[in-house]
Amino acid sequence: MSSDHNKSSSYLGLHLDGKAFRKACGTFATGIAVAAVIGRDGKPHGLTINSFTSVSLDPPLVLLCIGHKAASHGPFSSATTFSINILSDAQSDLSTRFASSHPNRFEGVDWFEGELGSPVLGGSLAVMKCEMRERVEAGDHTIFIGLVRRAEVNDGAPLVYFSGSYRELK
Ligand SMILES: Cc1cc2nc3c(=O)[nH]c(=O)nc-3n(C[C@H](O)[C@H](O)[C@H](O)COP(=O)(O)O)c2cc1C
């Protein structure tokens, strides 16, 4: 973790300890997904996220947030479709891989291009294939909002993230 993460932030006179903010956010247990696109270079790009959330049922909208500094930010900014691959408890290795600086994260991974033209990871607990609808700038992240065109669910249990560690639902 870089020292950037620990510094206090001052916004409109509010002084907030960055470490406390991150710790508090970490108590909100989430699932984990790999969000992915095919870039303009024709290659798959993806990253581990836990900022996924459903937004609306009608129309079916979801969102994810990507930091401006992430290498995937550029490919997501120009993409017209993306996928959300919700990871199962057997896929913690994929979560680690897609959060790492691996030069080709998709190398040797079981994936294929879904019908909307974005990467689908084999063995995911659920997959949502989305059309990009809106991009909203928010601080040092961009919120990407997508319309879900296809949703598939497989049997299994989710990978859970809490306080910086992977957990299993008991
Ligand atoms: C459990 C977990 C959840 C994460 N969630 C997000 C997220 O929601 N948004 C984000 O921008 N980065 C998130 N990250 C960090 C990215 O996966 C990581 O920075 C990645 O290396 C960025 O990849 P890139 O620079 O190749 O795009 C998360 C990492 C982990 C381990």
The ligand as a Gaussian input file, in Angstrom:
#p B3LYP/6-31G(d) Opt

LIG

0 1
 C      -10.492000      -7.347000      -3.818000
 C      -10.078000      -6.216000      -4.713000
 C      -11.021000      -5.311000      -5.173000
 C      -10.655000      -4.256000      -6.014000
 N      -11.610000      -3.391000      -6.462000
 C      -11.270000      -2.386000      -7.314000
 C      -12.273000      -1.524000      -7.851000
 O      -13.450000      -1.638000      -7.576000
 N      -11.861000      -0.530000      -8.689000
 C      -10.541000      -0.363000      -9.028000
 O      -10.224000       0.567000      -9.790000
 N       -9.569000      -1.175000      -8.535000
 C       -9.916000      -2.188000      -7.709000
 N       -8.963000      -3.052000      -7.234000
 C       -7.578000      -2.850000      -7.639000
 C       -7.324000      -3.367000      -9.043000
 O       -7.749000      -4.709000      -9.244000
 C       -5.827000      -3.269000      -9.258000
 O       -5.390000      -1.967000      -8.997000
 C       -5.435000      -3.587000     -10.603000
 O       -4.068000      -3.933000     -10.556000
 C       -5.581000      -2.412000     -11.550000
 O       -5.296000      -2.986000     -12.783000
 P       -4.833000      -2.208000     -14.052000
 O       -3.928000      -1.094000     -13.602000
 O       -4.108000      -3.215000     -14.869000
 O       -6.105000      -1.785000     -14.714000
 C       -9.311000      -4.109000      -6.402000
 C       -8.348000      -5.039000      -5.948000
 C       -8.727000      -6.087000      -5.128000
 C       -7.693000      -7.086000      -4.671000

